[in-house]
Every structure is written in C-alpha cells, then in structure tokens.
C-alpha cells in the first residue's frame, strides 16, 4: 500500500503544482509567470516528487509512464492497474482542492478551461486533432526514453529526477501552445472533471496518444539501450 499511496501523493503534487501554477499564477495581473513559469512548475513537481517518493514507488505519477515501464520490462504487471488507479485518484483530488481554492477568489466567475488539455477550439493556438495527437505521441515517447535512460543502472546514480524534471519542463515549453501539454492521462483527466469546456469529450486523445507514445519510447530504449556482448 505504501507504493500506491506514494503514487497518489506524487500525482497529487504534480497536478496541484503544475495545473495550480497555470490556473492561479500564469496570467496573474502584471506579474504572471506565463508559459515559461508553468513549464518550470511541472518540471519541478516531478523533480521534487521523484526525490520524495521515487525510492518508495519509482515515482511514476503518470499512467503512460507506468505502461511504458511495464512494456520496457522495468515494472511488474501486478502493480500496473493499482498504480494507474492511484494516479488518477490522486490527480482528481488535487484538481478538487484547486477547484475549492479558485472559488474563494473575489469575483469568481467560473473555472473556464481550468488548465485542461484540448485540440481544435480547445487548443491554446487552435491546433488540429492530428497535430495534437502527433505531438503527444512524440513527446511522451521521448519522455519515456529519458526516464529509462536516466534510471538505467549504467547511468550516473542520483541524478535521474533532475533529468526527468528538466525533460518535462522542455516538453511543456514545446507543446503548451498546441495542447496545453498532457503526456499524462491522469493530469488530463483531473482538470477535465472541473473544466467548463468540452474537455471531457476530448479526453480520449490524452489517454490514447500518451500511452502509444510511451510504448514506442519503451520499445526504442529497449533496442538502443540494450547491453551488447
């Protein structure tokens, strides 16, 4: 149960810190942190969460990562479903807490997009469904490659959370304008539950594309990173 609780808490931290920065601070009058600040916030949640919980659960905080590591032979199949359930619940609880906080603002007029992901009209720059799908697949694939490479037994010890956190920051810098960046089905599900848009109807893409990408990334790393005789 400690592993599942760690995944719950780590995913809570990722959604609360990353999506919270987008909802509360990105466009704050005059001193908003903008895209760069939100990207950094997501990276920092994974970096700090991995150091806090990585030695307990592996620090996945993401259903696509769990699937990718399972495909890559780094994760036991018996834990796959419990990890995903823990991640989704942890993310949803974080979004709920954030929803309660947002309602306390003077002149609260609704949650709007609530940092949700989307394509078409729900894309920050109105990118098509094809563009959204492709970028989520590619970026999740490389995220898995970084994760598997940084946690390889041949990699320098103790630095994996830094590499993974910086990778997630870079991923957000690339794709916030396209999809508002998912690469994480639990993160997408959490805020879609409270958004006042059609985010729920587009949620399928932010499960399917990241999981496909994670599988591709795991297969690539298994080939490239295999030890040769």
C-alpha positions in Angstrom: 0.0 0.0 0.0 2.9 2.4 0.6 3.7 2.3 -3.1 0.2 3.1 -4.1 0.0 5.9 -1.6 3.3 7.3 -2.9 1.8 7.4 -6.4 -1.3 9.1 -5.1 0.7 11.8 -3.3 3.1 12.2 -6.2 0.4 12.7 -8.7 -1.5 15.0 -6.4 1.7 17.1 -6.2 2.2 17.1 -9.9 -1.4 18.2 -10.7 -1.7 20.7 -7.8 1.7 22.3 -8.5 1.6 22.2 -12.3 -2.0 22.9 -13.0 -2.2 25.1 -10.0 0.5 27.3 -11.4 -1.4 27.6 -14.7 -4.7 28.3 -13.0 -3.6 30.7 -10.2 -0.3 32.3 -11.4 0.1 32.1 -15.2 -1.8 35.2 -16.1 -1.7 36.9 -12.7 -2.0 40.7 -13.3 1.3 42.3 -14.4 3.5 39.6 -12.8 2.1 36.4 -14.3 4.6 33.5 -14.7 3.4 32.7 -18.2 4.2 29.6 -20.3 7.8 29.5 -19.0 6.7 29.6 -15.4 4.1 26.9 -15.9 6.6 24.6 -17.8 9.1 25.1 -14.9 6.4 24.3 -12.3 5.5 21.0 -13.9 9.2 20.1 -14.1 9.8 21.0 -10.5 6.8 18.9 -9.3 8.3 15.8 -11.0 11.8 16.5 -9.8 10.8 17.1 -6.2 8.2 14.3 -6.2 10.7 11.8 -7.6 13.2 12.6 -4.9 10.4 12.4 -2.3 8.7 9.2 -3.5 11.0 7.6 -6.1 12.6 5.2 -3.6 9.1 4.1 -2.5 7.2 3.6 -5.7 9.6 4.5 -8.5 7.9 7.9 -8.9 5.8 7.3 -12.0 2.9 9.8 -11.3 1.6 9.1 -14.8 -0.3 6.1 -16.2 1.5 6.4 -19.5 4.9 6.2 -17.7 3.7 3.1 -15.8 2.5 1.4 -19.1 5.8 2.3 -20.8 8.0 1.0 -18.0 5.9 -2.2 -18.0 6.5 -2.6 -21.7 10.1 -1.9 -21.2 10.5 -4.6 -18.6 11.0 -2.3 -15.7 7.7 -2.7 -13.9 5.7 -5.6 -12.5 2.4 -6.3 -14.3 0.6 -6.9 -10.9 1.1 -3.3 -9.9 0.0 -1.7 -13.2 -3.7 -1.3 -12.6 -3.3 -0.3 -8.9 -0.7 2.3 -9.9 -3.0 3.8 -12.6 -6.0 3.9 -10.2 -3.8 5.6 -7.5 -2.5 8.2 -10.0 -6.0 9.1 -11.4 -7.5 9.4 -7.9 -4.5 11.5 -6.7 -4.8 13.8 -9.6 -8.5 14.2 -9.3 -8.2 15.0 -5.6 -5.6 17.7 -6.4 -7.9 19.2 -9.0 -10.8 19.2 -6.5 -8.7 21.0 -3.9 -7.6 23.5 -6.5 -11.3 24.0 -7.5 -12.2 24.8 -3.9 -9.4 27.3 -3.7 -10.3 29.0 -7.0 -13.9 29.6 -5.8 -12.5 31.7 -3.0 -11.3 34.4 -5.3 -13.2 37.7 -5.2 -15.5 38.0 -8.3 -15.2 34.3 -9.1 -16.9 33.7 -12.4 -16.3 30.1 -13.1 -13.4 27.8 -13.8 -13.2 28.2 -17.6 -10.7 25.9 -19.1 -9.1 25.1 -15.8 -5.7 24.2 -17.4 -7.3 21.4 -19.3 -5.9 19.9 -22.5 -7.5 20.1 -25.9 -7.4 20.4 -29.6 -9.2 22.5 -32.2 -11.1 25.2 -30.4 -9.8 24.0 -27.0 -6.1 24.2 -28.2 -4.4 27.3 -26.9 -3.4 28.2 -30.5 -6.2 26.1 -32.2 -4.1 23.2 -33.5 -5.8 20.3 -35.2 -6.6 16.9 -33.7 -3.8 15.4 -35.9 -1.2 17.9 -34.7 -2.3 17.4 -31.1 -2.2 13.6 -31.4 1.3 13.6 -33.1 2.9 15.9 -30.6 1.6 14.0 -27.6 2.9 10.7 -29.1 6.3 12.1 -29.9 6.9 13.9 -26.7 5.7 11.0 -24.5 7.9 8.7 -26.4 11.0 10.8 -25.7 9.9 11.3 -22.1 10.0 7.5 -21.7 13.4 7.4 -23.4 14.7 9.9 -20.9 13.2 8.1 -18.0 14.5 4.8 -18.9 17.9 6.1 -19.8 18.2 8.2 -16.6 17.2 5.3 -14.4 19.4 2.7 -16.2 21.8 1.0 -13.9 24.7 2.3 -16.1 23.6 6.0 -15.7 25.1 8.3 -13.0 23.4 7.5 -9.7 21.2 10.1 -8.0 20.6 12.4 -11.0 17.6 10.8 -12.6 15.0 13.1 -11.1 16.9 16.1 -12.4 17.0 14.8 -15.9 13.3 13.7 -15.8 12.2 17.0 -14.4 14.1 19.0 -17.0 12.7 16.8 -19.7 9.1 17.5 -18.6 9.9 21.3 -18.5 11.2 21.1 -22.1 8.2 19.1 -23.1 5.9 21.8 -21.8 7.9 24.6 -23.4 7.4 22.8 -26.8 3.7 21.9 -26.5 1.8 24.2 -24.3 0.6 26.2 -27.3 -0.5 23.0 -29.1 -2.4 21.0 -26.4 -1.7 22.8 -23.2 0.6 19.7 -22.7 -0.6 16.4 -21.3 1.8 13.5 -21.8 0.0 12.3 -18.7 -3.6 10.9 -18.8 -4.1 11.4 -15.0 -3.2 15.1 -15.3 -5.6 15.5 -18.2 -8.4 13.6 -16.5 -8.1 15.5 -13.2 -8.7 19.0 -14.5 -11.1 18.0 -17.3 -13.5 16.9 -14.5 -13.8 20.6 -13.4 -13.4 22.5 -16.6 -16.4 24.4 -18.0 -15.5 23.4 -21.6 -15.9 20.3 -23.7 -12.6 18.9 -22.3 -14.2 15.6 -21.2 -15.2 14.9 -24.8 -11.6 15.3 -26.0 -10.1 13.3 -23.1 -9.7 10.2 -25.3 -6.8 11.7 -27.1 -4.9 12.4 -23.9 -5.2 8.8 -22.9 -4.6 7.2 -26.3 -1.7 9.3 -27.6 0.5 9.4 -24.4 0.1 5.6 -23.9 1.0 4.9 -27.6 4.0 7.3 -27.2 5.1 5.6 -24.0 5.0 2.2 -25.6 7.0 3.5 -28.6 9.6 5.1 -26.3 10.0 2.0 -24.2 10.5 -0.2 -27.3 13.0 2.2 -28.7 15.0 2.3 -25.5 14.9 -1.4 -25.1 16.6 -1.6 -28.5 19.0 1.3 -28.3 19.9 0.8 -24.6 20.3 -2.9 -24.7 23.7 -4.1 -23.5 25.7 -5.7 -26.3 28.2 -8.5 -25.9 
